[in-house]
C-alpha cells in the first residue's frame, strides 16, 4: 500500500514508540488521520467499521501512555482494534486486512507481539488480563502494566463477571477500561446497559481520595488489609452521600469516570494518574460507535460491518441480488415468523444477533415473543430451556462458533431433560474473512456425542423450512439445525410446510458403482462434480443426502453398506468426529466390509479469506470434490 502523502503524522508512525515522541497537542491530528485511513480503506475493503472508529482516541491514549508491548493491552471483541493494528507496525499492510494471507481480522498473537491475546469472541479480556497481571506479580515484574479493554456489549457476558469477581479477590494491579458505547452489534440490552448509562462519580472526590491514599502509603499506614477495609468504608460513605451504589466498588474494584472517550488529552491525564495505583481499577469511558462518520453515528447497527460503501455519500454498495437466491438467514427469519403466527408457543431467542440472524423480522411483528439476551450464549440456551420446561418452543439462534460457549448448557440444561429447544446454528461451516475464531466447523463433532439430541443440516431453503416446521412439532426434544452463512440455492424458496421424518435421509440419484453421501448445501457441489464425472466416464455414482447426523438413517445406510464397496462422505465440518466418522462407525459396528473415504476439514484451524478461497484450500470446492471422487474410482 502506498503512503497517503496527506498523512503528516501517520506515515511516520511505525510503532507506538514513534507515537510517544509526539507532543500531546498533535494527537488529535493523529486521530483524524487514523479515522480517515480506516474510512478510506474500509470503503473498498469491507471490515468492522463502527467499532474501530469509536475507539480511535482511546487506542492512541493507551499506546501513548503505556510502554507497549512490554505493558499489555488486552482487547475484547477484537473488531475494535483496527487503529491498534495501524499503530503497531501494520499500517502498510492494512489494505490486506481480512484477505487471504493478509493481516488477521482480530488481534492475533502469532501476528504481532502487540496482540497479547486472541479475542475473536467476547467477554474474555478481564479473565485473560487478570491472568497476566497475576503472572507479572509472581514474576516480580512490578513495573509491567496490564490493561483490559472491554465494551461493545461484552460486559453482559457471564465470563466478564467471573473475571471481575476473581479480580476483586486476587492481589493484582489490573486496569479495566470499560468502553461504554451503549452498543453491541445491535443495541445493547439488559440491566447492565441501563446501569452504565446512569452511573456518575465525582472527579473531585477521586482526586481527594488518591491524594490521601498516596499520603497514607508514604506514612506506612496503608497495608493491604487496611486498604480493603478503608475502600469498603469509603464506598459505603460515597454511596450514602451520592445516593448511588457502584457495582464495581462494591466488589473492591476502584471506579473512575465516566469520562469522554473522545478526548485524548483528558484520557492520557487520567490514565497517568491511575495507572500506578495498587489494586484493581476500572475506568469508565463514554464513546460513540462510528464516531467521525455521520452515517455510522446515526445508524450504528447497520454500520457495524457495512460492506463496501461510497465514503463521500455514505451510500452502501450492495451486490445486485436480482434473480439470486435469498440469504439463508432471511429464509430462517421469514419462516420463523410464519410458524410463530400459527403456533403461539413459539418464541425467539438470540444473543445480541437479531439483525445478523434475521430474527428481527419476527421481533418487528411480535416484540413480546422475541428475546435479545445480549452477548450471553450460555444464558440464551438455559433461558430457552426454562421456557421449554413450561411448554413454550424456543427457537434459539446462535452462530455455530458461539454455541461452543454454551456447550455445558446444551448438555446439562437441555439434553438431559429432553427439552424441546430448537437450536439453530447459523454460520455453520466456513464463514470467510472473520477467520479461525468464527468458522463454524466443530458443531457436528461436539454435538453428535450428546445423547437424546437431533442434529440436521438442510441441503437448501426448502429443506430448512421443512426442518424448522418439524422441529416445532410436539415431543421433538432437543433439535439442532445447522446452516451456512450467505445465499441459498433456490430462487423459488417458499414451499408448503411438511414434516420430515426424523433420522431419515434421501436418495438424490441412483447409481451402481459408488455411493457419495453428503450433508448440507455442499451436496450441490457434489452433485455437479458427479454429473461431470459421469459425462466423462462410464462410472455410475449414487448420491445420498444424509440430512441427519443424529439419529442416522440406519435403513438407508444398511442399503448402502450392502450394495456398495466404495463410499465417499462429504461435509463442511471437521473430519474428526463429524458426519463421515458417524457413517464409518455405523459400517464398522454393523460388519460392512466397505472402503470409505471422507472429505471434510482436516484437524487444523483455518485462516481468514474469501469463502470460495477457503473451500478450495480445504479441498471442498467443486473442482476438488470432482478430483477426489475421480481418484477413488
N, C-alpha and C positions, 0 to 999 in steps of 0.2 A: 504494500500500500504506500502510495506517495504521500509525503507530508503535505498537509494543507498549510500554505505559507501564511495564512491569516492567524494561525495558532502561535501567537507570540511566545507564550509560556509552555504550552503543552508539548510542542516539538522539542523542547529542551529537557523534558522530564522523562528520564529513562528508569527512574526508581524513586521511591519515597525520599531517599536521601537528597535528591535534586529538589524535590518539593520543599523540604525543610530548609533549604538555603534561601528561600524567598521570604520577604517581609510579609507580615500578616495582611497588610493592606492590598497586596497583589492577589490574594487568594480568591476574592470574588471573581476576578477575571479568569483565573484558572477554572473555577466552577462554570463560568459561562462557556468557556471553550470545551470543557468536558460535555456539557449539555448539548452544545452544537454538534460535536462529533458523534455522540450517541444518536441524536435525532437524524443526522445525515446518513449514518451507516445503516441504522435500522429501517429507514425508509426504503432501502434497497435490499438489505439482507435481514429478513424478519427475525425478531427475537423478543425477549421480555422487555417491554418498553416502560410502562408507567412506574414500576417498582424501582428500576435503576435511576430514573430521573428524580425520584423522590428522595434519594439518599446521597446525592452528589455532594452537598455541603458536609454532611456527616462523614462521608468517606474521606474527603480532604482533611477535615478536622482530626480524624483518627490517625491518619498516616502522618500528619504534621506534628501531632502531639506525642505519639508513641514511636519508639525506635523499632519499627518493624523491619525485618521479620523476627528479630530476637523477641520483641514483645509480640504476643499472639492476638490476632483478631479472628474470632470465630464467627462466621456469618451463619445466620439461619435463613431458610428459604433462599438459596443462592441465586435466584433470579434477580436479586437486587445488587449484584456485585459487578456490574459492567464497568463502572468508574474505578473500582478496585483493580480490575484486570488492566485497564489502560494505564493506571499509575504505577503498576508493578511490573513493568518491562514487556507488556504485551500490546502496547499501542500500535506498533507497526503490523501486528498480526490480527488486530481486532476485526478486520474485514473477513477473516476466516472463521469467526465465531459460529459455532454450531454446524459447520460444514465438515464433511468427511476429511479426516486427518488434520483438521484445523483446531483452534483452541476450544476447550470444552465449554458447554453451556453454563456450567456451575463451577464454583471453586473446586479444584481437584488437586490434592497434594502431590500427585505424581507429575503435575504440570508445572508447579511453581512452589518454592519454599514459602511464599507469602500466603498460599492457600493452606491453611492449617488443618482443615478437616473437611471431609466430604459432607455436602449439605444440599443434596437434591430433594430430600424430604424435610418436612417442617418439624420444629419444636425440639430439635436435639442440641441446640447450641449451648444452653445453660449446663446441661449434663456434661457435654464434652469439654467445655471451658473450665468447669469445676474440676474435672479430672486433671486438666493441665495445670490449674492453679495449685492443686494439692501436690502434683509432681514437682512443680517449681519449689514449693516449700520444703519437700522432703529431700530434694537435691541441693538445697542451700542456695537457690537462685533467688534471693530476696529482691533483687532489682528487676526481675522479669515481671512485666505486667500482662495480665490475661483479661481480654475483653470479649464478651459475648454480645452480639448484635441480634436482637430478636424483634420481630414485628410482622407486618402483613398478615395479621390474624393468628400467628403461630402461638401466641400466649394462651390460646384456647385449648391447645393440645395438652393432654394429660402428662406427657413426658416433661413439659416445661414446668409444671407444678411439682413433679417429683424432683426435678433439679433444684428448684427454689427451696423445697423442704430440706433437701440434703445440704444445700449451701448455707442454710441458716444454722445447721448443727455441726458443720465441719469447719475447722480452722482454715481460713483462706482469705485472700485479698481480691477476690474476683470483682470485676466491674461489669455490670449488665447494662447495656443500652437498650431501652425499650423504645423502638421506633413506632410510634403510635400514629398511624395514618387513617384509622377508622376503616381499614380495608383489609381483606384477604385477597381473593381474586374477585369474587363478588363482595358485596358489602359485608363487613364483619358483623357477627351476630353474637348474642348472649350477654350475660350479666357483666363479664369482664370488660366488654366493649363500653357499656354504659358507665361502669365504674371509672374507667380511664378518662372518659370524657368529662367526668365531674371532679376529678382529682386535682387538688391545688395544695401547694405547700409554700410557706413563707420563705423567701430568699433571705430576709434579714435574720430570721430565726436560725437558718442553717449556717449563716456566716458567724453568728454568735456562738453557736454550738461547736463549730470547727475550731474557733479561737480557743474556747475553753478546753476542748479535747487536747489540743496541742500543748497548752499550758500545763494541764494536769499530767500529761505524759512526761514533760520536762521535769516536773516535781517528783516523778516516780510513783505517783498515786494511782495511775490508771493501769491496773493489771487486767488480764483477760476477764477474770470473774467479775471484777468491779465494773469493767466496761459493759458487760452484758446486763448487769443489774441497773446501771445508770441508763443504758439505752431503753430498757423496759420502763423505767420510771419516766424518762423524758417522753417516750411515746405516749404514755398514759396522760401526762400533763398536756402535751400538744393536742391529743385527740379531744380532751376536755375543752381547752381554750378555743380550738378551731371548729368544734362541733363536727368532727370528721374523723373516721377511723382510716388508717392506712394499712392495707393488707400486707404490704411489703415490710413496713417497720414492725408490724405485728409479728413478723417472722424473724425479727432482729436483722433485717437487711436494710441498711441506711438508704433512704429515699431522697432524691434530689430532683426538683423540677415541679411541673413541666416547663421546658424551655423551648424556644423557637429552633427547630431543627434545620432551618434555612439561614440562620445567622452564624456563619462560620466563626467569626471572631469571638462571639459570646460562647459558643461551644468550646472553643480552644481554651478560653479563660476558665470555664467551669471544669473542663477535663484536667487542666493543670492543677486546679485547686483540690480536686478529689482523688486523683489517680494514686497518690501515695498514702492515702488513708488506710488504716488497718481494718480488716473485716470486709465482708461482702457489701457491695454498694449497688444501687440501681439509679441510673439517670434516665429520666422520662422526657423524651423529646416529641414534639408535635411536628409532623411533616405532611406534605400534600403529595399524594400519589400522582405522578405525571407532571410534577412541578416544572414550570417554564415552557410548557407546550399546551396552549389553551384547550384544544380538543380533548387531550388526555386528562386535563384537570376537570373538565366538565363531565366526562363520561369514563371514569377510571376503569370500570369493569370491562368495557369494550376495548380499552387501550392497554389491557394487561399484556396481551400478545397480539397486536392488531394485524400482523402480516404486512405486506408492502403497502405504502401509502405515499401520497403526494405531500411532501413536507411543507410546501407553501400554502396549500389549501386545507390540509388535514383530511382530504378525501382518501378513504381506504380503497385500495385497488384489489378487488375481489376477482378471482378467476371466473370466467364465464361458466355458469352452471347449466345453461340452457341445454336440454336434451341429455343431461347427465343424471345418473342415479343419485338419490338423496344421500346425505350423510347418515350412517347407521345411527348416530346419536339422535338425529331428527326423527328417524323411524321409531326409535325407542320412546322418545318424548311424546309423539303423537299417539302411538299405540297405548302407552300408559294412560293417557287421558281418555281414550276410547274405552278402555277396560274399566277405568275408575267411574265413568258415567253410569255403567250398568252394574258394577259391583261396589256397593257402598263400604265394603270392608277394606278396600284398597287404600293404602296411604303411601306416600313417597318420603324417602329419607336420603339425604345427601350430605357429605361432609365438605361443605364450602364450594361445591361444584354445580350449582343449579343451572348455570348457563352452559358450562362445558359438557354436561351430560344431557342437556335439554329437558331436565325436569322442571325448568322454568315454564314450560308450556302448560303443564298441569297446575303449577303454582299460580299462574295468572288467573285461571278459572276457579281453582279450588285452593285458595291460600291456607285454609284451615286444615287441609289434609296433606300438605307437603311441609317437611321439616328440614331446614338447613341447620345442622347442628354445629357448624364451624369445623375447623381443622381438628377433628377428633374421631378418627376412624373406628377405634375400639368402642367408643361410646355409641357411635352410629349403629354398630352391629348389636350391642347389648340393648340399646334403646329400642331397636326394631324387635328384638327378642321379647322384650317386655310387652310391647303392643301385641305381638303374635300370641303370647301366652293368654291374653284376654280376648282373643278372637279376631283381631284385625289381620290383614295380609299386607305386611310392609314390603315394598319394592325398595331395597336398599342398594343404591347405585354408588359404587366405589371403583375408582380406577384400579386396574389389576395390580399395579405396583404398590399402591397404597393399602390394598387389602392385606398385604403382608404384615402391616402394623396391627391388624386386628385378628391375627390367627388364633390366639387363645380364646378370644371372644366367640369365634365361629365354633370352636370345639366345645368349650365349656358352657356357653350360654345358648347356643342354637342347636347344635347337633345332638348333644346328649339328651336334650329334651324333645328332639324331633319336631321342632317348631317350624311352622310354615312361614319362613322368611325367604323371600326371593332375593338372592344376592346377584346383582347384575354387574359383571366385571367389565367395565368399559376400558378401552385402550389395551385390550389383550393383544399379545404378540409384540412385534417390533413397532415402536412408535415414531422413530426417526430422530430428529435433531436434538431432542432432550437427553438422549444417551442412556448410559448404563443404569442410572438411578431411576429411570422412568419406563424402561422396556417392561412389558407385562408378559414375561416368558416363563415364570416359575409357577403360575397359579394351578395348572393341571397337576403338576407334580406334588405340590404341597396340599392341594385339596383332595386328591384321589385317595389318600390314605385315611381319610376321616370316615368312620362308619356312618351309615344311615343318611347319606347325602347324595343328591342327584347333581351331576355335572354335565352340561350340554353346551355345544358350540354350533350355532346355526351357520349354514353354508351361505345363506343370502337373506334378504329382507323378509320374504315370505316365511322362511323358517324361524326368523327372530320373532315375528308376530305370533306365530303359532305356538312357539315355546313359551312366550310370555303369557299367552292365554292358558296354556296347560299348567303353568306354574301357579296360577291363582285359583285353580280348582281345589275343592275340599280335600284335606288329608294328604297333601303332596309332600309335606315335610320340608326340610332344608333343600333349596333348589338353586343351583348356580347356573347362570347363563353368561358365557364369555363371548365377547365380540370385539373386533378391532376398531381402531380409530379410522375415520375417513369415510369415503363413499362406498356404497354397496355395489351390487351387480345389476340390479333391475331398475328400469325406469318406471315400470308398472308395479310399484312396490306394494300397493294396497291389495289385500286379499281377504277373503272371508276367514273368520276365526274357526279353527277346528283343533281338537286336541290331538297331540302326538303321543302315541303310546310310550310311556317312559321306558327307556332302555331298548328302544327299537331303532336300528339303523335302516338303511335303504340301499337297494341295488340301483345304481345310476346307469350302468351299462354292462351288458353281458360280455363274457369272453371265456376262453378255454385254456390259455397258456400261462397266464399270470394274473394275480389279483393285486390291485392297488387300493389301499384303504386310506382315505383322507379324512380330515376333521376340520370343519370350518370353511371359511371362504377360500383357503388355499386349494380347495378342491377344484375351483375353476381353472387355476393354473395347471393343475394336474390333468384336468380334462383336455385342455388344449395340447399339452405335451403328448398325451395318449393318442389323440387324433393325428398328430404329426407322425408319430412312430408308426401307427398302423397304415398311414398313407405311404410310408417309405419301405415298409417291410410286410411280411405275411404274419406278423405276430398278432395274436388276438388277446386283448387285455380287458379283464373285468374291472369295473370301477365301483367301489362301495363308499358311501358316506357313513362314517361311524356314528355321527350325531351325538352319541352319549359316551363320555369317558367312563361314567359310572351311573347306573349299572351298565355293564356291557351287554350287547345283544348276543347272547350265547347261541341262540339258534342260527343267527347269521354267521357267526364265527365258526360254529361247528361245520356248517356247509362249506365255508371257505377252506377249513382245515382238511376236509375230506376230498375236495375237488381240485386243490392247487398245491403244487410243491413249492412254488415261488410266490412270496408275498412281500409287498412293499408297503410300509406305513409312512405317511407324510403328515407333519404337524408344524404349527408355528410356535412351538414352545420348546423347552429344554428336553433333550432326549432322555436324560436321567430321570426315570420315574414317570415319564409322560404317557401319552396315548399309545405310542409304539411299544413301550415297556408293558403296558397293560395287555396288549394283543399278544406279545411274546410270552408273557406269563400264562395267559389262557392256553395257548398252544402247547406249552410245556406241561402244564398241570393236567391237560386232557390227553396227553400222549400222542400229539400230532407231530410226525416227523417232517417238518417243513423247513424251508430255507427262508428266513426273514431278514430283510434289510430295512433299517429305519432311517428316515430322513427327517431331520429337525435341527434344532440349535444345539451345538456341542456345549460341553460344560465349561463355559467361559463367559465373561462379561463382554457384551457387545458395545462398541463405541457409538458415537453420535454420527449422524449423516442423514441424507435423504432416505426415506423408507425403501425406495427401489434399489438404491445403492447397497443398503444393508442386507436386503433379501438376497442380492447377488453374492455378497461376501459370505453369507451364511449358506449358500447353495440352495436357496429356496425360491429363486426366480424361475420363470417358465423354462428358460434355456437349461438351467442346471437340473431341473426336475426331468426334463427330456433326456439329458445325458445320463442321469442316474438310472432311469428306467432302462434305457437302451443298453447300458453297460451290464445290466443284471440279467438280460435275456438268456 
